Amino acid sequence: MLGFMILTVSNVERSLVFYEAALKPLDIKFFLPYKGKGREPDLWGFGDGRQAFFWLKQGKPDPESIHWGFMADSNAKVDAFYNAALSAGGKDNISPRVRTEYSPGYYAGDVFDPDGYSFEVVHKS
């Protein structure tokens, strides 16, 4: 099980605006700024309001190094994520649809964030 991930972005403020909008349909919100100490970087945490599991860090992005997905509890939430991400400045990668090549009942939408990272939201029925 994945506990958390840290994504390096070129512009934290721009990415905060994008991810706050794109993740809102999934009830994932920004709530935990962390001021780094010593060699630890500043981090901006998203999660359920109690625990952060998706963090942003200022630095040099490497969009080809990672692809990830968040789970949704319905196809409608996948669609809502996709539309919110595009409205917030994301770019289409793969529009929401059934992808039986992965598994039966796999429904997902995939976008590029402002730094060019590709990520998807999936509902598995």
BAMI-877987 format. One record per residue: x, y, z of N, C-alpha, C, O in turn; residue in one letter; residue number from 0. Coordinates in Angstrom, 1 decimal. Layout:
REM BAMI-877987
X, Y, Z, X, Y, Z, X, Y, Z, X, Y, Z, A, NUM
...
REM end
This chain:
REM BAMI-877987
0.8, -1.2, 0.0, 0.0, 0.0, 0.0, 0.9, 1.2, 0.0, 1.9, 1.3, 0.7, M, 0
0.5, 2.2, -0.8, 1.3, 3.5, -0.9, 0.9, 4.4, 0.2, -0.3, 4.6, 0.4, L, 1
1.8, 4.9, 1.0, 1.5, 5.8, 2.1, 1.5, 7.3, 1.7, 0.6, 8.0, 2.2, G, 2
2.4, 7.7, 0.8, 2.4, 9.0, 0.3, 3.3, 9.1, -0.9, 4.1, 8.2, -1.2, F, 3
3.2, 10.3, -1.5, 4.2, 10.6, -2.6, 4.4, 12.1, -2.6, 3.6, 12.9, -2.2, M, 4
5.6, 12.4, -3.1, 6.0, 13.8, -3.2, 6.3, 14.1, -4.6, 7.1, 13.4, -5.3, I, 5
5.6, 15.1, -5.2, 5.8, 15.5, -6.6, 6.5, 16.8, -6.6, 6.1, 17.8, -6.0, L, 6
7.6, 16.9, -7.4, 8.4, 18.1, -7.6, 7.8, 18.9, -8.7, 7.7, 18.4, -9.8, T, 7
7.5, 20.2, -8.4, 6.8, 21.1, -9.4, 7.7, 22.3, -9.5, 8.4, 22.7, -8.7, V, 8
7.5, 23.0, -10.7, 8.3, 24.2, -11.0, 7.8, 25.4, -10.3, 8.5, 26.4, -10.1, S, 9
6.5, 25.5, -10.1, 5.8, 26.6, -9.5, 4.8, 26.2, -8.5, 3.7, 25.8, -8.9, N, 10
5.1, 26.2, -7.2, 4.2, 25.7, -6.2, 2.8, 26.4, -6.2, 1.8, 25.8, -6.1, V, 11
2.8, 27.7, -6.3, 1.6, 28.5, -6.3, 0.7, 28.0, -7.4, -0.5, 27.8, -7.2, E, 12
1.2, 27.9, -8.6, 0.4, 27.5, -9.8, -0.1, 26.1, -9.6, -1.3, 25.8, -9.9, R, 13
0.7, 25.2, -9.1, 0.3, 23.8, -8.9, -0.7, 23.7, -7.8, -1.6, 22.8, -7.9, S, 14
-0.6, 24.5, -6.7, -1.6, 24.5, -5.7, -3.0, 24.8, -6.3, -4.0, 24.2, -5.9, L, 15
-3.1, 25.9, -7.1, -4.3, 26.2, -7.7, -4.9, 25.1, -8.6, -6.0, 24.8, -8.5, V, 16
-4.0, 24.5, -9.4, -4.4, 23.4, -10.3, -4.9, 22.2, -9.5, -6.0, 21.7, -9.7, F, 17
-4.1, 21.7, -8.5, -4.5, 20.5, -7.8, -5.6, 20.7, -6.8, -6.4, 19.8, -6.6, Y, 18
-5.8, 21.9, -6.3, -7.0, 22.2, -5.4, -8.2, 22.0, -6.3, -9.2, 21.4, -5.8, E, 19
-8.2, 22.5, -7.5, -9.4, 22.4, -8.4, -9.6, 21.0, -8.9, -10.7, 20.4, -8.9, A, 20
-8.5, 20.4, -9.4, -8.6, 19.0, -10.0, -9.0, 17.9, -9.0, -9.7, 17.0, -9.3, A, 21
-8.5, 18.1, -7.8, -8.7, 17.0, -6.8, -10.0, 17.2, -5.9, -10.4, 16.3, -5.2, L, 22
-10.6, 18.4, -6.0, -11.8, 18.7, -5.3, -12.9, 17.7, -5.5, -13.6, 17.3, -4.5, K, 23
-13.2, 17.2, -6.7, -14.3, 16.2, -6.9, -14.0, 14.9, -6.2, -14.9, 14.1, -6.0, P, 24
-12.7, 14.7, -5.8, -12.4, 13.4, -5.1, -12.3, 13.6, -3.6, -11.9, 12.7, -2.9, L, 25
-12.7, 14.8, -3.2, -12.6, 15.2, -1.7, -11.2, 15.1, -1.2, -11.0, 14.8, 0.0, D, 26
-10.2, 15.4, -2.1, -8.8, 15.5, -1.7, -8.5, 17.0, -1.7, -8.7, 17.7, -2.7, I, 27
-8.0, 17.5, -0.5, -7.8, 19.0, -0.4, -6.5, 19.3, 0.2, -5.9, 18.5, 0.9, K, 28
-6.0, 20.5, -0.2, -4.8, 21.0, 0.4, -5.1, 21.5, 1.8, -6.1, 22.2, 2.0, F, 29
-4.3, 21.0, 2.8, -4.6, 21.4, 4.2, -3.3, 21.5, 5.1, -3.4, 21.9, 6.2, F, 30
-2.2, 21.1, 4.5, -1.1, 20.9, 5.4, 0.2, 21.5, 4.8, 1.0, 20.8, 4.2, L, 31
0.5, 22.8, 5.0, 1.8, 23.3, 4.7, 2.8, 22.9, 5.7, 2.6, 22.9, 6.9, P, 32
4.0, 22.4, 5.2, 5.0, 22.0, 6.1, 6.3, 22.8, 5.8, 6.8, 22.8, 4.7, Y, 33
6.7, 23.5, 6.8, 8.0, 24.3, 6.7, 9.2, 23.4, 7.0, 9.3, 23.0, 8.1, K, 34
10.0, 23.2, 6.0, 11.1, 22.3, 6.1, 12.2, 22.9, 7.1, 12.3, 24.1, 7.3, G, 35
12.9, 22.0, 7.7, 13.9, 22.4, 8.7, 15.2, 21.8, 8.2, 15.3, 20.6, 7.8, K, 36
16.3, 22.6, 8.3, 17.6, 22.0, 7.9, 17.6, 21.7, 6.5, 17.4, 22.6, 5.6, G, 37
17.9, 20.5, 6.1, 18.0, 20.0, 4.8, 16.6, 19.5, 4.2, 16.5, 19.2, 3.0, R, 38
15.6, 19.5, 5.1, 14.3, 19.1, 4.6, 13.6, 20.3, 3.8, 13.7, 21.4, 4.2, E, 39
12.9, 19.9, 2.7, 12.3, 21.0, 1.9, 10.9, 21.4, 2.5, 10.3, 20.7, 3.3, P, 40
10.5, 22.6, 2.1, 9.1, 22.9, 2.4, 8.2, 22.0, 1.5, 8.6, 21.7, 0.4, D, 41
7.1, 21.6, 2.1, 6.1, 20.7, 1.4, 4.7, 21.3, 1.6, 4.4, 22.0, 2.5, L, 42
3.9, 20.9, 0.6, 2.5, 21.3, 0.7, 1.7, 20.0, 0.5, 1.7, 19.4, -0.5, W, 43
0.9, 19.7, 1.6, 0.2, 18.4, 1.6, -1.3, 18.4, 1.3, -2.0, 19.3, 1.8, G, 44
-1.7, 17.4, 0.5, -3.1, 17.2, 0.2, -3.5, 15.9, 0.8, -2.7, 14.9, 0.9, F, 45
-4.8, 15.8, 1.2, -5.3, 14.6, 1.7, -6.7, 14.8, 2.2, -7.5, 15.5, 1.6, G, 46
-7.1, 14.0, 3.2, -8.5, 14.0, 3.6, -8.8, 15.0, 4.8, -9.9, 15.0, 5.3, D, 47
-7.8, 15.8, 5.1, -8.0, 16.8, 6.2, -7.4, 16.3, 7.5, -7.2, 17.1, 8.4, G, 48
-7.1, 15.0, 7.6, -6.5, 14.4, 8.8, -5.1, 14.0, 8.5, -4.1, 14.1, 9.3, R, 49
-4.9, 13.4, 7.3, -3.6, 12.8, 6.9, -3.3, 13.2, 5.4, -4.2, 13.1, 4.6, Q, 50
-2.1, 13.7, 5.2, -1.7, 14.1, 3.9, -1.0, 12.9, 3.2, -0.2, 12.2, 3.9, A, 51
-1.3, 12.6, 2.0, -0.7, 11.5, 1.2, -0.1, 12.0, -0.1, 0.6, 11.2, -0.8, F, 52
-0.4, 13.2, -0.5, 0.1, 13.7, -1.8, 0.7, 15.1, -1.5, 0.0, 16.0, -1.1, F, 53
2.0, 15.2, -1.7, 2.7, 16.4, -1.4, 3.3, 17.1, -2.6, 3.7, 16.4, -3.6, W, 54
3.4, 18.4, -2.6, 4.1, 19.1, -3.6, 5.4, 19.7, -3.0, 5.4, 20.1, -1.8, L, 55
6.4, 19.8, -3.9, 7.7, 20.3, -3.5, 8.2, 21.2, -4.6, 8.1, 20.8, -5.8, K, 56
8.8, 22.3, -4.3, 9.3, 23.2, -5.3, 10.7, 22.6, -5.8, 11.5, 22.2, -5.0, Q, 57
10.9, 22.6, -7.1, 12.1, 22.1, -7.7, 12.1, 22.0, -9.2, 11.3, 22.6, -9.8, G, 58
12.9, 21.1, -9.7, 12.9, 20.9, -11.1, 12.1, 19.6, -11.4, 12.4, 18.5, -11.0, K, 59
11.0, 19.8, -12.2, 10.1, 18.7, -12.5, 10.8, 17.7, -13.4, 11.7, 18.0, -14.2, P, 60
10.3, 16.4, -13.4, 10.7, 15.4, -14.3, 9.5, 14.6, -14.7, 9.3, 13.4, -14.2, D, 61
8.7, 15.1, -15.6, 7.4, 14.5, -15.9, 7.5, 13.1, -16.5, 6.5, 12.3, -16.4, P, 62
8.6, 12.8, -17.1, 8.7, 11.5, -17.7, 9.0, 10.4, -16.7, 9.0, 9.2, -17.0, E, 63
9.3, 10.8, -15.4, 9.7, 9.8, -14.4, 8.6, 9.2, -13.7, 8.8, 8.2, -12.9, S, 64
7.4, 9.7, -13.8, 6.3, 9.2, -12.9, 4.9, 9.3, -13.6, 4.7, 10.3, -14.4, I, 65
4.1, 8.4, -13.4, 2.7, 8.4, -13.8, 1.9, 7.8, -12.6, 2.3, 6.7, -12.1, H, 66
0.9, 8.4, -12.1, 0.2, 7.9, -11.0, -1.3, 8.1, -11.2, -1.8, 8.7, -12.1, W, 67
-2.1, 7.4, -10.3, -3.5, 7.5, -10.4, -4.2, 7.6, -9.0, -3.6, 7.1, -8.0, G, 68
-5.3, 8.3, -8.9, -6.1, 8.4, -7.7, -7.4, 7.6, -8.0, -7.8, 7.5, -9.2, F, 69
-7.9, 7.0, -7.0, -9.2, 6.3, -7.1, -10.4, 7.2, -6.9, -10.3, 8.1, -6.1, M, 70
-11.4, 6.9, -7.7, -12.7, 7.6, -7.5, -13.8, 6.5, -7.2, -13.6, 5.3, -7.5, A, 71
-14.8, 6.9, -6.5, -15.8, 6.0, -6.1, -17.0, 5.9, -7.2, -18.0, 5.2, -6.9, D, 72
-16.8, 6.5, -8.3, -17.8, 6.4, -9.4, -17.3, 7.0, -10.7, -16.3, 7.7, -10.7, S, 73
-17.9, 6.6, -11.8, -17.5, 7.1, -13.1, -17.8, 8.6, -13.1, -17.0, 9.4, -13.7, N, 74
-18.9, 9.0, -12.5, -19.2, 10.5, -12.5, -18.1, 11.3, -11.8, -17.9, 12.4, -12.2, A, 75
-17.5, 10.8, -10.8, -16.4, 11.5, -10.1, -15.1, 11.5, -11.0, -14.4, 12.5, -11.0, K, 76
-14.9, 10.5, -11.8, -13.8, 10.5, -12.8, -14.1, 11.7, -13.8, -13.2, 12.5, -14.1, V, 77
-15.3, 11.8, -14.3, -15.7, 12.8, -15.2, -15.6, 14.2, -14.6, -15.1, 15.1, -15.2, D, 78
-16.0, 14.3, -13.3, -15.9, 15.6, -12.6, -14.4, 16.0, -12.4, -14.1, 17.2, -12.6, A, 79
-13.6, 15.1, -12.1, -12.1, 15.4, -12.0, -11.6, 15.9, -13.3, -10.9, 16.9, -13.4, F, 80
-11.9, 15.1, -14.3, -11.4, 15.5, -15.7, -11.8, 16.9, -16.1, -11.0, 17.7, -16.5, Y, 81
-13.0, 17.2, -15.9, -13.5, 18.5, -16.3, -12.9, 19.6, -15.4, -12.6, 20.7, -15.9, N, 82
-12.8, 19.3, -14.1, -12.2, 20.3, -13.2, -10.7, 20.5, -13.6, -10.3, 21.7, -13.5, A, 83
-10.0, 19.5, -13.9, -8.6, 19.6, -14.2, -8.4, 20.4, -15.5, -7.5, 21.3, -15.6, A, 84
-9.2, 20.2, -16.5, -9.2, 20.9, -17.7, -9.5, 22.4, -17.5, -8.9, 23.3, -18.0, L, 85
-10.5, 22.7, -16.7, -10.9, 24.0, -16.4, -9.8, 24.8, -15.6, -9.7, 26.0, -15.7, S, 86
-9.0, 24.0, -14.8, -7.9, 24.6, -14.1, -6.6, 24.7, -14.8, -5.6, 25.1, -14.3, A, 87
-6.7, 24.4, -16.1, -5.5, 24.6, -17.0, -4.8, 23.3, -17.3, -3.7, 23.4, -18.0, G, 88
-5.3, 22.2, -16.9, -4.7, 20.9, -17.3, -5.0, 20.7, -18.8, -5.8, 21.3, -19.4, G, 89
-4.2, 19.7, -19.4, -4.4, 19.4, -20.8, -4.8, 17.9, -20.9, -4.4, 17.1, -20.1, K, 90
-5.7, 17.7, -21.9, -6.2, 16.3, -22.1, -5.0, 15.4, -22.4, -4.1, 15.7, -23.3, D, 91
-5.0, 14.2, -21.9, -4.2, 13.1, -22.3, -5.0, 12.0, -22.8, -4.9, 11.6, -24.0, N, 92
-6.0, 11.5, -22.0, -6.9, 10.5, -22.4, -8.3, 10.8, -21.8, -8.4, 10.8, -20.6, I, 93
-9.3, 11.1, -22.6, -10.6, 11.5, -22.1, -11.2, 10.3, -21.3, -10.9, 9.1, -21.6, S, 94
-12.1, 10.6, -20.4, -12.7, 9.5, -19.6, -13.4, 8.5, -20.4, -14.2, 8.8, -21.3, P, 95
-13.1, 7.2, -20.2, -13.8, 6.1, -20.9, -13.5, 4.8, -20.2, -12.5, 4.7, -19.4, R, 96
-14.2, 3.8, -20.6, -13.9, 2.4, -20.2, -12.6, 1.9, -20.9, -12.5, 2.1, -22.1, V, 97
-11.8, 1.3, -20.1, -10.5, 0.8, -20.7, -10.4, -0.7, -20.3, -9.7, -1.1, -19.4, R, 98
-11.1, -1.5, -21.0, -11.1, -2.9, -20.8, -9.8, -3.6, -21.0, -9.6, -4.7, -20.6, T, 99
-8.9, -2.9, -21.8, -7.6, -3.5, -22.0, -6.8, -3.6, -20.7, -5.8, -4.4, -20.6, E, 100
-7.2, -2.9, -19.6, -6.5, -3.0, -18.3, -7.3, -4.0, -17.5, -6.6, -4.9, -16.8, Y, 101
-8.6, -3.9, -17.4, -9.4, -4.9, -16.7, -10.8, -4.5, -16.9, -11.2, -3.4, -17.2, S, 102
-11.7, -5.5, -16.7, -13.2, -5.2, -16.8, -13.6, -4.2, -15.8, -13.2, -4.2, -14.7, P, 103
-14.4, -3.2, -16.2, -14.9, -2.2, -15.3, -13.9, -1.1, -15.0, -14.2, -0.3, -14.1, G, 104
-12.8, -1.0, -15.7, -11.8, 0.0, -15.5, -12.2, 1.3, -16.3, -12.3, 1.2, -17.5, Y, 105
-12.6, 2.3, -15.6, -13.0, 3.6, -16.2, -12.1, 4.7, -15.7, -12.0, 4.9, -14.5, Y, 106
-11.5, 5.4, -16.6, -10.5, 6.4, -16.2, -10.4, 7.6, -17.1, -10.7, 7.5, -18.3, A, 107
-9.9, 8.7, -16.6, -9.6, 9.9, -17.4, -8.2, 10.3, -17.0, -7.8, 10.1, -15.8, G, 108
-7.4, 10.8, -17.9, -6.0, 11.1, -17.7, -5.7, 12.5, -18.2, -6.1, 12.9, -19.4, D, 109
-5.0, 13.3, -17.4, -4.7, 14.7, -17.8, -3.2, 15.0, -17.6, -2.5, 14.2, -16.9, V, 110
-2.7, 16.0, -18.2, -1.4, 16.5, -18.0, -1.5, 17.7, -17.1, -2.4, 18.6, -17.3, F, 111
-0.7, 17.8, -16.0, -0.7, 19.0, -15.1, 0.1, 20.1, -15.7, 0.6, 19.9, -16.8, D, 112
0.2, 21.3, -15.0, 1.0, 22.4, -15.6, 2.4, 22.1, -15.9, 3.0, 22.8, -16.7, P, 113
3.0, 21.1, -15.2, 4.4, 20.8, -15.5, 4.6, 19.7, -16.5, 5.7, 19.3, -16.9, D, 114
3.4, 19.1, -17.0, 3.5, 18.0, -18.0, 3.4, 16.7, -17.4, 3.6, 15.7, -18.1, G, 115
3.2, 16.5, -16.1, 3.0, 15.2, -15.5, 1.7, 14.6, -15.9, 0.7, 15.4, -16.0, Y, 116
1.7, 13.4, -16.3, 0.5, 12.7, -16.6, -0.1, 11.9, -15.4, 0.6, 11.1, -14.8, S, 117
-1.3, 12.2, -15.1, -1.9, 11.4, -14.0, -3.4, 11.2, -14.3, -4.0, 11.9, -15.0, F, 118
-3.9, 10.1, -13.7, -5.3, 9.7, -14.0, -6.1, 9.5, -12.8, -5.5, 9.3, -11.7, E, 119
-7.3, 9.5, -13.0, -8.3, 9.1, -11.9, -9.1, 7.9, -12.5, -9.5, 8.0, -13.6, V, 120
-9.2, 6.9, -11.6, -9.8, 5.6, -12.1, -11.0, 5.2, -11.1, -10.8, 5.4, -9.9, V, 121
-12.0, 4.6, -11.7, -13.0, 4.0, -10.9, -13.1, 2.5, -11.5, -13.2, 2.3, -12.7, H, 122
-13.0, 1.6, -10.5, -13.0, 0.2, -10.9, -14.3, -0.4, -10.4, -14.5, -0.5, -9.2, K, 123
-15.2, -0.8, -11.3, -16.5, -1.3, -10.8, -16.5, -2.9, -10.9, -17.5, -3.5, -10.6, S, 124
REM end
